[in-house]
């Protein structure tokens, strides 16, 4: 973030009027046309660059001024700082119609680098990318003029292949590949000579260059790499480092075309080892085509980096460089092995040793990802069991480093990129989902989009139930991770064991208390544990409620509804009847066992209520199969009060699917049991109590209960008189003073109209049965499938018929 002063400065630059900008440009032009372009011109160019760069909208500069910038840029004796600023302004103006620059005749590599950056910013309207690429390769191929350096050309070449790899021909890529071999493998191992200061006492002979050193201070005895250190570097050493920085990109673009031999996948380990010994000899290496020779030298370079990473760095910065180079080296080795499988056997053993060496050091955790990627890509071909590598990765890293946001993102991205491979080859991936959820719980805003792509690969019949519980407990997991992190940072004196007889006063004390210890361990488990019961977490949810207002917990809670909807959309694709039954019972059970955050509970409850209907529609027979549990749920007035939406949806599902049309096992006795339970509930919430207040239940609950009772009565017609009698009393109910004080006129009218319509329908039992339980051929029509219109319209038709509406015509 910018400081207040910087923000104010940027605001001025964005809001400068065009007239004022024009006057300022004229002043800059006068300075650039002067005899000496000095500090004042530099200051004005810096200000102008800020003006054109501070807004996303293009600034319009005078065409002659743009031409002047190009002229000044190409002046032989123009100060370098002025050249850089002119190029920066021209890049910000891109695409620029007044551009007359060309790189064809430029010999100065610094100037060519600046001009190329401008041309590449034009969007390739006039094949600028190809022209720049051709010029760069031509200069690299030939001998540069005295005092010129290739160091300024490689970054430009890297940009060219990023923008348009096809801009270079095969012959040109061969030229560059040969150059990269020399830069990577044959750089000097002597330090560079410092530039003489030119002082009176300077003596060039007094400072003879010494050998480069390793990161641990030892004198380097092998070839130079990016991990070789020195006070000063030679030209070829700089090129060595630049070549390594673009090596991955180069191999991906140009290294893999037709390089693998037809039978390379079938070579035995012995054959691969023999080939590796032959190919490493200098004689055979020089006979290889340029791309294959580059691949071999890149392989040797990366192996050298792995060896150098084993040294203990004297400086922290060098240690960080070691880790970065190790990651890059393993990634490049993976690319090389994809392009030529004969390298797999040579690489496997060294990476296995590397993994054993660094796996216990969390500082190298990021390097474990490319190692796992390598084994994931190649272990099957080499017949190597790599489960131990995956198991360590998934069990140790998320548990220890969930709080590292960049590593968490890379880890989830790695899982997302390889999710199909993991699900096909290893069970460890799905079994480790509790650890992956830790990364989401702690870093939910930045990982939610990646996790949406990842979650479907974690779900199967074996993990669905446990993941459902974990999704509902995700904010609780965030709070537990916070406690765990704070507990590990406590001094040893405060980590003493707690007295089991004393109730913990804080969450930190509870983390070590025997009463809660097993609960924390279950919530923070690293692998799936389907045999354990999540009900044991009820006391822990209440304990961690004190952290419900924590911003991190709130952010995590916001992601749960999205993931829950995704969960159900995925699970319903493969769920069998048994799993659907389990989920329905869990929805009813867990709806009041949620983390104590009001907004979270409301959002989750909304999702669970809507998904309950989806599950019932998928497997209507569950009404019969779970009749005992459903009757218990429906027989509690507390469920109407606390789980109104769930209760209403469940009542509707019973009215819709408690029919022999959906399940041949449905009997009259079962219909009667549901009828009696729902009748008791409707009586309970509508009976008038003179001495008690009327509970304010939603009119929708009452109307759905009345409708479901009517549906059940139409299928067991002995119940029709009981329903009709009950419905006839609804007018008295809605007109009583106690009810009018609770319900508005619109709500009372809604209840009365529905009661009247249902009574009219029951006067014609055969019609009622047809409307509520239509035959299969009728039920499949659009009229019956439209749940919003079919029943209300049918009720209106019957009501009009019974009221004797003259001239009434349906439709």
FIZAKOL-891638 format. One line per 8 residues: number of its first residue (from 0); their letters; for each residue x, y, z of C-alpha. Coordinates in steps of 0.001 Angstrom, whole numbers. Layout:
% FIZAKOL-891638
NUM) A) X,Y,Z ~ ...
END
This chain:
% FIZAKOL-891638
0) XXXXXXXX) 0,0,0 ~ 1120,3533,-737 ~ 1667,6169,1923 ~ -692,9132,2126 ~ 1894,11367,440 ~ 2385,8898,-2402 ~ -1376,8529,-2856 ~ -1717,12295,-3052
8) XXXXXXXX) 1104,12473,-5606 ~ -520,9777,-7753 ~ -3884,11517,-7555 ~ -2317,14746,-8848 ~ -706,12828,-11722 ~ -4017,11209,-12673 ~ -6007,14419,-12518 ~ -3649,16737,-14389
16) XXXXXXXX) -5658,18519,-17155 ~ -4761,17956,-20792 ~ -3879,21650,-21293 ~ -1451,21612,-18389 ~ 5,18338,-19633 ~ 518,19888,-23071 ~ 2444,22816,-21564 ~ 4566,20440,-19519
24) XXXXXXXX) 5345,18310,-22591 ~ 6481,21437,-24437 ~ 8842,22220,-21583 ~ 10243,18664,-21650 ~ 10686,18892,-25419 ~ 12680,22105,-25058 ~ 14973,20470,-22502 ~ 15536,17420,-24720
32) XXXXXXXX) 16448,19631,-27671 ~ 19002,21585,-25653 ~ 22746,21214,-25972 ~ 23103,19252,-22708 ~ 20400,16926,-21411 ~ 21031,17298,-17704 ~ 19406,16601,-14312 ~ 16466,18920,-14977
40) XXXXXXXX) 15529,16924,-18078 ~ 15808,13694,-16097 ~ 13517,15059,-13387 ~ 10921,16195,-15941 ~ 11023,12840,-17743 ~ 10428,11070,-14452 ~ 7401,13270,-13791 ~ 6064,12702,-17301
48) XXXXXXXX) 6465,8956,-16924 ~ 4452,9095,-13709 ~ 1672,11014,-15447 ~ 1333,8552,-18347 ~ 1697,5481,-16089 ~ -572,6561,-13210 ~ -3829,5888,-15046 ~ -5101,2878,-16947
56) XXXXXXXX) -6492,5180,-19632 ~ -4029,6127,-22409 ~ -2677,9668,-22330 ~ -2408,11492,-25622 ~ 976,13086,-26343 ~ 1827,15246,-29333 ~ 3026,13194,-32312 ~ 6134,15339,-32771
64) XXXXXXXX) 7032,14856,-29124 ~ 6736,11068,-29519 ~ 9102,11271,-32491 ~ 11476,13409,-30400 ~ 11516,10748,-27661 ~ 12509,8142,-30253 ~ 15215,10412,-31677 ~ 16681,11133,-28228
72) XXXXXXXX) 16570,7429,-27367 ~ 18779,6584,-30353 ~ 21318,9398,-29895 ~ 24851,7912,-29602 ~ 25892,10070,-26644 ~ 22545,10205,-24849 ~ 22851,9556,-21070 ~ 21677,6056,-20136
80) XXXXXXXX) 19165,7319,-17577 ~ 17509,9504,-20216 ~ 17365,6553,-22630 ~ 15709,4382,-20008 ~ 13098,7047,-19223 ~ 12331,7710,-22896 ~ 11838,3972,-23455 ~ 9601,3698,-20391
88) XXXXXXXX) 7363,6545,-21598 ~ 7118,5030,-25084 ~ 6157,1647,-23591 ~ 3382,3289,-21591 ~ 2104,4903,-24798 ~ 1842,1540,-26564 ~ 368,756,-28970 ~ 1712,3876,-30603
96) XXXXXXXX) 835,4910,-34180 ~ 3757,7354,-34403 ~ 6344,4631,-33782 ~ 9239,4703,-36267 ~ 11713,2596,-34295 ~ 13360,-450,-35826 ~ 15836,-2945,-34411 ~ 17291,-4036,-37757
104) XXXXXXXX) 20488,-2001,-37766 ~ 21046,-1508,-34038 ~ 24460,-2777,-32878 ~ 24469,-1444,-29316 ~ 23002,-4240,-27183 ~ 21805,-1937,-24386 ~ 19979,255,-26887 ~ 18624,-2818,-28667
112) XXXXXXXX) 17238,-4060,-25350 ~ 15371,-778,-24809 ~ 14070,-574,-28382 ~ 12975,-4215,-28274 ~ 11003,-3628,-25085 ~ 9073,-874,-26898 ~ 8471,-2985,-30002 ~ 7291,-5988,-27993
120) XXXXXXXX) 4757,-3761,-26213 ~ 3004,-2920,-29499 ~ 893,-6080,-29577 ~ 2582,-7609,-32637 ~ 502,-5507,-35044 ~ 3355,-5418,-37571 ~ 5118,-8677,-36677 ~ 7364,-6841,-34207
128) XXXXXXXX) 7883,-9974,-32091 ~ 9325,-11948,-35010 ~ 11510,-9035,-36088 ~ 12951,-8659,-32596 ~ 13546,-12401,-32321 ~ 15355,-12533,-35662 ~ 17610,-9620,-34714 ~ 18482,-11054,-31281
136) XXXXXXXX) 19389,-14474,-32695 ~ 21451,-12880,-35465 ~ 23510,-10922,-32934 ~ 23939,-13976,-30689 ~ 25088,-16035,-33661 ~ 27758,-13588,-34767 ~ 30592,-11816,-33014 ~ 29504,-8767,-31077
144) XXXXXXXX) 31358,-5463,-31550 ~ 33963,-4525,-28961 ~ 32436,-3457,-25666 ~ 29019,-5008,-26356 ~ 27511,-7738,-24167 ~ 25029,-10568,-24785 ~ 23749,-10060,-21242 ~ 21314,-7423,-22481
152) XXXXXXXX) 19896,-9733,-25165 ~ 18827,-12817,-23204 ~ 15993,-11104,-21259 ~ 14629,-9857,-24565 ~ 14867,-13346,-26073 ~ 13005,-14724,-23041 ~ 10188,-12238,-23670 ~ 10081,-13157,-27348
160) XXXXXXXX) 9559,-16867,-26703 ~ 6937,-16053,-24066 ~ 4979,-13951,-26539 ~ 5439,-16088,-29643 ~ 7522,-19289,-29550 ~ 6839,-19884,-33255 ~ 8679,-16700,-34177 ~ 11986,-18627,-34185
168) XXXXXXXX) 12814,-21228,-36805 ~ 14311,-24603,-35948 ~ 17656,-23460,-37278 ~ 17578,-20423,-35002 ~ 16611,-22484,-31958 ~ 19546,-24791,-32704 ~ 21859,-21770,-32736 ~ 20604,-20616,-29346
176) XXXXXXXX) 20696,-24157,-27923 ~ 24402,-24414,-28845 ~ 25049,-21085,-27160 ~ 23185,-22139,-24026 ~ 25290,-25305,-23796 ~ 28426,-23181,-23707 ~ 26970,-20699,-21227 ~ 25698,-23400,-18872
184) XXXXXXXX) 28641,-25751,-18900 ~ 31794,-23837,-19751 ~ 31685,-20601,-17753 ~ 34907,-19623,-16007 ~ 35449,-20732,-12415 ~ 37654,-17691,-11731 ~ 36091,-14566,-10314 ~ 35791,-11500,-12492
192) XXXXXXXX) 38246,-8634,-12406 ~ 36791,-5536,-10732 ~ 36633,-2400,-12837 ~ 39546,-105,-11920 ~ 38493,2978,-10027 ~ 41043,5103,-11849 ~ 42316,6644,-8617 ~ 45904,7741,-8064
200) XXXXXXXX) 46721,4742,-5899 ~ 44850,2131,-7969 ~ 46977,-845,-8956 ~ 45351,-3438,-11214 ~ 48039,-5980,-10420 ~ 47226,-5856,-6708 ~ 43807,-7468,-7248 ~ 44192,-10719,-9084
208) XXXXXXXX) 40939,-12671,-9458 ~ 40576,-15724,-7251 ~ 38443,-18822,-7785 ~ 34707,-18763,-7170 ~ 33485,-20463,-4008 ~ 30599,-22633,-2899 ~ 27920,-21308,-543 ~ 29784,-22836,2404
216) XXXXXXXX) 32978,-20956,1547 ~ 34836,-23899,-23 ~ 36686,-23267,-3276 ~ 34631,-24520,-6223 ~ 36282,-27436,-8003 ~ 33470,-28245,-10454 ~ 31905,-26117,-13177 ~ 30261,-22761,-12446
224) XXXXXXXX) 26547,-22545,-11611 ~ 24159,-19971,-10274 ~ 25102,-21188,-6768 ~ 28788,-20388,-7291 ~ 29762,-17230,-5425 ~ 32281,-14491,-6072 ~ 32975,-10833,-5420 ~ 32777,-10066,-9129
232) XXXXXXXX) 31527,-12078,-12078 ~ 32822,-12468,-15609 ~ 30712,-12002,-18725 ~ 30279,-15741,-19277 ~ 29275,-16225,-15630 ~ 26516,-13656,-15994 ~ 25365,-15457,-19140 ~ 25447,-18741,-17229
240) XXXXXXXX) 23023,-17351,-14643 ~ 20782,-15803,-17266 ~ 20726,-19011,-19308 ~ 19622,-21002,-16259 ~ 16874,-18478,-15510 ~ 15314,-19064,-18954 ~ 16199,-22763,-19280 ~ 12828,-24097,-18150
248) XXXXXXXX) 10963,-21878,-20589 ~ 13334,-22784,-23426 ~ 13002,-26535,-22867 ~ 9217,-26326,-22690 ~ 9088,-24401,-25964 ~ 11785,-26089,-28018 ~ 13170,-29100,-26163 ~ 10591,-31804,-26702
256) XXXXXXXX) 9857,-32046,-30413 ~ 10633,-35534,-31643 ~ 13399,-36073,-29153 ~ 12177,-39267,-27480 ~ 13210,-42488,-29148 ~ 10372,-44847,-30147 ~ 11185,-47529,-27547 ~ 12388,-45250,-24753
264) XXXXXXXX) 9431,-46140,-22537 ~ 10327,-49823,-22645 ~ 13955,-49563,-21548 ~ 14882,-51426,-18434 ~ 16657,-49744,-15556 ~ 19873,-51460,-16595 ~ 19576,-50193,-20171 ~ 18900,-46676,-18920
272) XXXXXXXX) 21932,-46783,-16681 ~ 24166,-48010,-19510 ~ 22852,-45321,-21809 ~ 23450,-42669,-19172 ~ 27093,-43703,-18840 ~ 27573,-43626,-22578 ~ 25817,-40301,-23080 ~ 27826,-38523,-20408
280) XXXXXXXX) 31092,-39057,-22202 ~ 32393,-35991,-23940 ~ 32833,-37852,-27216 ~ 29194,-38855,-27614 ~ 27966,-35533,-26227 ~ 29545,-33529,-29055 ~ 27892,-35798,-31610 ~ 24385,-35134,-30283
288) XXXXXXXX) 21998,-32717,-32054 ~ 21882,-29263,-30393 ~ 18585,-29824,-28560 ~ 19667,-33182,-27150 ~ 23051,-31795,-26167 ~ 21390,-28898,-24360 ~ 19145,-31372,-22583 ~ 22184,-33322,-21412
296) XXXXXXXX) 24063,-30258,-20197 ~ 20910,-29018,-18480 ~ 20677,-32385,-16743 ~ 24291,-32131,-15532 ~ 23716,-28549,-14403 ~ 20651,-29500,-12355 ~ 22437,-32465,-10804 ~ 25241,-30126,-9794
304) XXXXXXXX) 22722,-27758,-8204 ~ 21261,-30645,-6195 ~ 24778,-31474,-4979 ~ 25408,-27820,-4105 ~ 22133,-27605,-2166 ~ 23628,-30084,325 ~ 26178,-27508,1458 ~ 25532,-25369,4510
312) XXXXXXXX) 25224,-21760,3415 ~ 27140,-19156,5416 ~ 24609,-16425,4660 ~ 20835,-16544,5002 ~ 20341,-15043,1547 ~ 22489,-17783,7 ~ 20419,-20391,1855 ~ 17229,-18970,346
320) XXXXXXXX) 18899,-18988,-3070 ~ 19745,-22663,-2545 ~ 16090,-23518,-1946 ~ 14884,-21555,-4966 ~ 17495,-23148,-7247 ~ 16673,-26605,-5904 ~ 13000,-26161,-6797 ~ 13909,-24948,-10274
328) XXXXXXXX) 16424,-27765,-10794 ~ 13941,-30511,-9880 ~ 11287,-28913,-12100 ~ 13703,-28828,-15045 ~ 14694,-32461,-14425 ~ 11029,-33379,-14604 ~ 10743,-31630,-17980 ~ 13877,-33356,-19271
336) XXXXXXXX) 12565,-36777,-18240 ~ 9234,-36086,-19932 ~ 11098,-35287,-23142 ~ 13508,-38209,-22919 ~ 12634,-41094,-20604 ~ 16219,-42429,-20611 ~ 16987,-39763,-17990 ~ 14354,-41087,-15583
344) XXXXXXXX) 16517,-43812,-14068 ~ 19447,-41468,-13510 ~ 17192,-38931,-11843 ~ 15129,-41205,-9616 ~ 17943,-42273,-7322 ~ 19273,-38750,-6797 ~ 15794,-37362,-6060 ~ 15058,-40205,-3664
352) XXXXXXXX) 18242,-39358,-1750 ~ 17351,-35667,-1902 ~ 13875,-36351,-511 ~ 15275,-38408,2371 ~ 17672,-35564,3161 ~ 15253,-32618,3147 ~ 11935,-34222,4161 ~ 12626,-33637,7856
360) XXXXXXXX) 13388,-29927,7393 ~ 10280,-27738,7090 ~ 12436,-25004,5566 ~ 12577,-27157,2422 ~ 8841,-27902,2369 ~ 8290,-26032,-879 ~ 10913,-28184,-2623 ~ 8939,-31324,-1771
368) XXXXXXXX) 6215,-30334,-4238 ~ 8315,-30627,-7442 ~ 9866,-33844,-6080 ~ 6407,-35328,-5575 ~ 5440,-34069,-9028 ~ 8422,-35892,-10535 ~ 7527,-39191,-8873 ~ 3898,-38744,-9808
376) XXXXXXXX) 4880,-38336,-13455 ~ 7530,-41049,-13699 ~ 7325,-43612,-10867 ~ 4856,-45832,-12729 ~ 7125,-46110,-15760 ~ 10099,-46881,-13539 ~ 8048,-49300,-11393 ~ 8932,-47385,-8220
384) XXXXXXXX) 6636,-47280,-5187 ~ 6348,-43614,-4242 ~ 3504,-43814,-1714 ~ 5891,-42972,1132 ~ 6722,-39668,-591 ~ 3043,-38808,-1081 ~ 2158,-39845,2466 ~ 4826,-37603,3967
392) XXXXXXXX) 3743,-34717,1751 ~ 47,-34937,2601 ~ 346,-35744,6296 ~ 3231,-33568,7439 ~ 3278,-30379,5368 ~ -328,-29112,5748 ~ -369,-30010,9442 ~ 2807,-28062,10195
400) XXXXXXXX) 2665,-25201,7677 ~ -1035,-24473,7173 ~ -342,-20898,8288 ~ 2089,-20218,5411 ~ -203,-18586,2809 ~ 2075,-18861,-216 ~ 2902,-22511,492 ~ -787,-23237,1095
408) XXXXXXXX) -1671,-21807,-2312 ~ 1104,-23757,-4047 ~ 86,-26939,-2240 ~ -3596,-26677,-3190 ~ -2632,-25704,-6753 ~ -391,-28786,-6904 ~ -3276,-30983,-5698 ~ -5669,-29352,-8151
416) XXXXXXXX) -3311,-29826,-11108 ~ -2752,-33494,-10246 ~ -6132,-34402,-8761 ~ -7035,-36839,-11526 ~ -3630,-38526,-11353 ~ -3842,-38879,-7592 ~ -7363,-40320,-7603 ~ -6309,-42842,-10252
424) XXXXXXXX) -3039,-43935,-8669 ~ -3065,-43378,-4903 ~ -5616,-43613,-2093 ~ -3465,-41348,97 ~ -4823,-38240,-1618 ~ -8442,-38817,-580 ~ -7502,-40209,2818 ~ -5622,-36986,3609
432) XXXXXXXX) -8552,-34632,3039 ~ -8667,-33490,6725 ~ -5200,-32016,6266 ~ -6147,-30304,3013 ~ -9124,-28723,4751 ~ -6726,-27169,7262 ~ -5196,-25148,4432 ~ -8653,-23967,3413
440) XXXXXXXX) -9773,-23252,6968 ~ -6804,-20971,7607 ~ -6554,-19358,4167 ~ -10160,-19526,2971 ~ -10479,-16213,1026 ~ -7440,-16910,-1145 ~ -8059,-20645,-1651 ~ -11812,-20927,-2118
448) XXXXXXXX) -11757,-20877,-5940 ~ -9023,-23538,-6071 ~ -10835,-25659,-3503 ~ -14057,-25519,-5503 ~ -12155,-27269,-8306 ~ -10473,-29693,-5918 ~ -13395,-30820,-3747 ~ -15069,-33099,-6358
456) XXXXXXXX) -11907,-35205,-6537 ~ -11897,-35729,-2763 ~ -15450,-37048,-2704 ~ -16472,-40658,-3075 ~ -18801,-43020,-1247 ~ -16154,-43628,1416 ~ -15363,-39987,2228 ~ -18688,-38202,1622
464) XXXXXXXX) -20104,-38525,5156 ~ -16905,-37456,6880 ~ -16393,-34521,4507 ~ -19996,-33430,5142 ~ -19276,-33253,8880 ~ -15985,-31472,8279 ~ -17598,-28847,6053 ~ -20112,-28044,8782
472) XXXXXXXX) -17266,-27867,11326 ~ -14934,-25809,9121 ~ -15162,-22566,11181 ~ -14622,-24693,14297 ~ -11496,-26119,12630 ~ -10228,-22579,11984 ~ -10683,-21715,15642 ~ -8918,-24941,16698
480) XXXXXXXX) -5966,-24192,14413 ~ -5709,-20746,15965 ~ -5569,-22314,19429 ~ -3003,-24876,18265 ~ -781,-22177,16778 ~ -939,-20057,19925 ~ -308,-23081,22122 ~ 2917,-23992,20305
488) XXXXXXXX) 4265,-20483,20840 ~ 3736,-20551,24607 ~ 6821,-20765,26828 ~ 7571,-24181,28308 ~ 6543,-23026,31780 ~ 2976,-22406,30577 ~ 2712,-25757,28800 ~ 2566,-27739,32027
496) XXXXXXXX) -144,-30365,32211 ~ -3529,-29225,33504 ~ -5381,-30519,36518 ~ -8109,-32857,35164 ~ -10360,-31958,38079 ~ -10350,-28239,37284 ~ -12485,-27021,34408 ~ -10394,-25013,31898
504) XXXXXXXX) -11047,-21292,31962 ~ -9783,-20520,28447 ~ -9490,-22262,25088 ~ -5711,-22402,25472 ~ -6073,-24283,28740 ~ -8658,-26592,27176 ~ -6209,-27489,24391 ~ -4075,-29312,26974
512) XXXXXXXX) -6915,-30427,29249 ~ -7637,-34193,29249 ~ -11375,-33537,28871 ~ -10922,-31735,25536 ~ -7634,-33190,24322 ~ -9183,-36080,22381 ~ -11714,-33699,20798 ~ -8959,-31402,19553
520) XXXXXXXX) -7020,-34402,18282 ~ -10017,-35624,16302 ~ -10766,-32215,14810 ~ -7072,-31708,13936 ~ -6565,-35235,12582 ~ -4343,-35672,9529 ~ -6183,-38576,7900 ~ -9731,-39767,7417
528) XXXXXXXX) -11215,-41471,10437 ~ -14683,-42740,9453 ~ -15082,-44930,12521 ~ -15018,-41946,14907 ~ -18237,-40125,15775 ~ -18374,-36352,15170 ~ -20968,-36069,17946 ~ -18074,-36014,20403
536) XXXXXXXX) -17294,-32472,19198 ~ -20456,-30911,20665 ~ -18691,-29636,23844 ~ -15763,-28391,21749 ~ -18041,-26378,19457 ~ -19489,-24663,22496 ~ -16031,-24018,23953 ~ -14679,-22496,20735
544) XXXXXXXX) -17703,-20231,20432 ~ -15639,-17494,22080 ~ -13663,-17198,18809 ~ -16747,-16902,16607 ~ -16150,-13186,15995 ~ -12527,-13700,14912 ~ -12085,-12282,11364 ~ -10382,-15457,10200
552) XXXXXXXX) -13215,-17618,11553 ~ -15840,-15336,9989 ~ -14095,-15462,6600 ~ -13957,-19242,6767 ~ -17648,-19453,7714 ~ -18540,-17420,4626 ~ -17115,-20130,2356 ~ -19058,-23043,3840
560) XXXXXXXX) -22442,-22495,2076 ~ -20721,-22420,-1323 ~ -18824,-25624,-584 ~ -21928,-27304,840 ~ -23899,-26673,-2327 ~ -20998,-28024,-4362 ~ -20804,-31037,-2046 ~ -24421,-31991,-2660
568) XXXXXXXX) -24229,-31392,-6403 ~ -21265,-33781,-6621 ~ -22493,-36418,-4176 ~ -25906,-36707,-5795 ~ -24165,-37799,-8987 ~ -22862,-41038,-7445 ~ -24807,-41553,-4188 ~ -26642,-44845,-3755
576) XXXXXXXX) -29796,-45311,-1693 ~ -27892,-46085,1498 ~ -25759,-42942,1258 ~ -28801,-40768,526 ~ -30556,-42150,3593 ~ -27508,-41403,5709 ~ -27303,-37846,4403 ~ -30987,-37151,5070
584) XXXXXXXX) -30630,-38247,8680 ~ -27442,-36208,9063 ~ -29108,-33107,7638 ~ -31862,-33403,10227 ~ -29369,-34157,13008 ~ -26612,-31626,12272 ~ -28922,-28700,11531 ~ -28872,-27751,15221
592) XXXXXXXX) -25286,-28869,15883 ~ -23469,-26007,14188 ~ -20784,-23582,15268 ~ -22302,-20712,17208 ~ -22196,-17957,14615 ~ -25686,-16584,13757 ~ -24993,-15637,10135 ~ -23204,-18929,9546
600) XXXXXXXX) -26057,-20972,11013 ~ -28649,-19152,8913 ~ -26715,-19596,5656 ~ -25946,-23262,6284 ~ -29488,-23947,7392 ~ -30800,-22470,4150 ~ -28574,-24780,2090 ~ -29464,-27873,4125
608) XXXXXXXX) -33174,-27150,3798 ~ -33042,-26834,24 ~ -30847,-29918,-388 ~ -33188,-32025,1738 ~ -35805,-31832,-1012 ~ -33207,-32804,-3626 ~ -32286,-35917,-1676 ~ -35924,-36903,-1208
616) XXXXXXXX) -36596,-36450,-4902 ~ -33611,-38634,-5777 ~ -34783,-41447,-3510 ~ -38492,-41076,-2588 ~ -38517,-44507,-938 ~ -36491,-43093,1947 ~ -39791,-41879,3462 ~ -40755,-45498,4056
624) XXXXXXXX) -37244,-46725,4845 ~ -36644,-44012,7450 ~ -40208,-43831,8751 ~ -39184,-44429,12376 ~ -36568,-41633,12398 ~ -38800,-39247,10446 ~ -41741,-39804,12760 ~ -39497,-38991,15694
632) XXXXXXXX) -38326,-35790,13983 ~ -41845,-34734,12984 ~ -43284,-35422,16423 ~ -41335,-32638,18135 ~ -42793,-29150,18364 ~ -39280,-27914,19091 ~ -38260,-28881,15567 ~ -40975,-26618,14172
640) XXXXXXXX) -39714,-23763,16300 ~ -35960,-24308,15771 ~ -35862,-25944,12338 ~ -38855,-24405,10643 ~ -37579,-24610,7056 ~ -36289,-28155,7446 ~ -39500,-29240,9125 ~ -41629,-27661,6402
648) XXXXXXXX) -39617,-29279,3611 ~ -39767,-32663,5313 ~ -43553,-32398,5763 ~ -43925,-31481,2087 ~ -41758,-34469,1044 ~ -43934,-36834,3082 ~ -47060,-35541,1430 ~ -45460,-35843,-1983
656) XXXXXXXX) -43694,-39209,-1721 ~ -45616,-41196,942 ~ -47473,-43060,-1731 ~ -47564,-46491,-3283 ~ -46766,-44750,-6571 ~ -43222,-44179,-5322 ~ -42752,-47226,-3121 ~ -44787,-50447,-3252
664) XXXXXXXX) -43915,-51006,417 ~ -46050,-48029,1441 ~ -49052,-49315,3457 ~ -52197,-47749,4833 ~ -50861,-48296,8349 ~ -47754,-46253,7577 ~ -49837,-43484,6034 ~ -51999,-43435,9143
672) XXXXXXXX) -48977,-43175,11454 ~ -47620,-40157,9589 ~ -51105,-38668,9483 ~ -51546,-38958,13233 ~ -48130,-37451,13947 ~ -48716,-34466,11673 ~ -52298,-34024,12844 ~ -51043,-33776,16418
680) XXXXXXXX) -48501,-31163,15396 ~ -51049,-29080,13499 ~ -53406,-29267,16466 ~ -50577,-28259,18804 ~ -49685,-25122,16889 ~ -53247,-24030,16087 ~ -55147,-24770,19275 ~ -56417,-21716,21099
688) XXXXXXXX) -55106,-21287,24629 ~ -56942,-18575,26572 ~ -54312,-18363,29238 ~ -51274,-18631,27004 ~ -49826,-16629,24152 ~ -50152,-17970,20602 ~ -46758,-18987,19159 ~ -46091,-17109,15957
696) XXXXXXXX) -45432,-19938,13508 ~ -45077,-19006,9864 ~ -48310,-19364,7849 ~ -46345,-21573,5464 ~ -45877,-24218,8172 ~ -49629,-24333,8787 ~ -50584,-24450,5103 ~ -48030,-27165,4304
704) XXXXXXXX) -49215,-29269,7243 ~ -52849,-28888,6095 ~ -51934,-29786,2521 ~ -49896,-32843,3537 ~ -52683,-34115,5795 ~ -55106,-33718,2887 ~ -52745,-35630,556 ~ -52408,-38480,3047
712) XXXXXXXX) -56183,-38572,3564 ~ -56738,-38841,-198 ~ -54640,-42043,-126 ~ -56355,-43439,2983 ~ -59894,-42176,2586 ~ -61020,-43210,6057 ~ -59076,-40160,7226 ~ -61053,-37677,5099
720) XXXXXXXX) -63688,-36873,7766 ~ -60970,-36087,10317 ~ -59184,-33722,7953 ~ -62429,-32079,6846 ~ -63442,-31474,10439 ~ -60062,-29977,11236 ~ -60085,-27748,8164 ~ -63577,-26516,8946
728) XXXXXXXX) -62317,-25150,12275 ~ -59608,-23022,10631 ~ -62049,-20118,10072 ~ -62666,-19985,13796 ~ -58903,-20144,14366 ~ -57977,-17237,12089 ~ -60819,-15059,13370 ~ -60030,-15479,17067
736) XXXXXXXX) -58680,-12338,18798 ~ -55561,-14164,19962 ~ -54631,-15076,16373 ~ -55472,-11684,14882 ~ -53049,-10135,17364 ~ -50228,-12328,16039 ~ -50908,-12772,12316 ~ -51475,-9979,9826
744) XXXXXXXX) -54561,-9986,7610 ~ -52639,-11298,4599 ~ -51318,-14287,6569 ~ -54743,-15106,7976 ~ -56272,-14907,4523 ~ -53605,-17232,3137 ~ -54380,-19871,5797 ~ -58154,-19572,5317
752) XXXXXXXX) -58027,-19747,1520 ~ -55869,-22870,1583 ~ -58156,-24540,4147 ~ -61226,-23733,2017 ~ -59596,-25045,-1170 ~ -58558,-28287,510 ~ -62043,-28804,1982 ~ -63584,-28338,-1444
760) XXXXXXXX) -61166,-30834,-2942 ~ -61966,-33470,-311 ~ -65662,-33227,-1196 ~ -64685,-35136,-4361 ~ -62353,-37912,-3103 ~ -61628,-39334,-6531 ~ -60648,-35909,-7851 ~ -58511,-35321,-4760
768) XXXXXXXX) -56707,-38590,-5331 ~ -56150,-37708,-8992 ~ -54770,-34271,-8104 ~ -52540,-35395,-5231 ~ -51481,-38796,-6612 ~ -51835,-38664,-10405 ~ -51246,-41736,-12576 ~ -47756,-42108,-14052
776) XXXXXXXX) -48736,-40895,-17527 ~ -50300,-37730,-16109 ~ -47579,-37152,-13513 ~ -44985,-36890,-16260 ~ -46649,-33917,-17954 ~ -45361,-30387,-17540 ~ -48540,-29423,-15675 ~ -47896,-31915,-12898
784) XXXXXXXX) -44138,-31389,-12811 ~ -44488,-27642,-12203 ~ -44569,-27609,-8411 ~ -45281,-23876,-8352 ~ -48438,-24012,-10449 ~ -50013,-27480,-10631 ~ -51473,-27795,-7119 ~ -52635,-24167,-6675
792) XXXXXXXX) -54236,-24230,-10143 ~ -55976,-27549,-9455 ~ -57311,-26224,-6159 ~ -58673,-23115,-7869 ~ -60388,-25207,-10542 ~ -62151,-27407,-7953 ~ -63137,-24441,-5829 ~ -64717,-22670,-8797
800) XXXXXXXX) -66572,-25829,-9792 ~ -67960,-26336,-6303 ~ -68897,-22672,-6012 ~ -70910,-23050,-9247 ~ -69030,-20404,-11150 ~ -71128,-19929,-14304 ~ -69312,-19933,-17583 ~ -66033,-20942,-15992
808) XXX) -63648,-22481,-18476 ~ -60267,-23834,-17322 ~ -57346,-22109,-18978
END
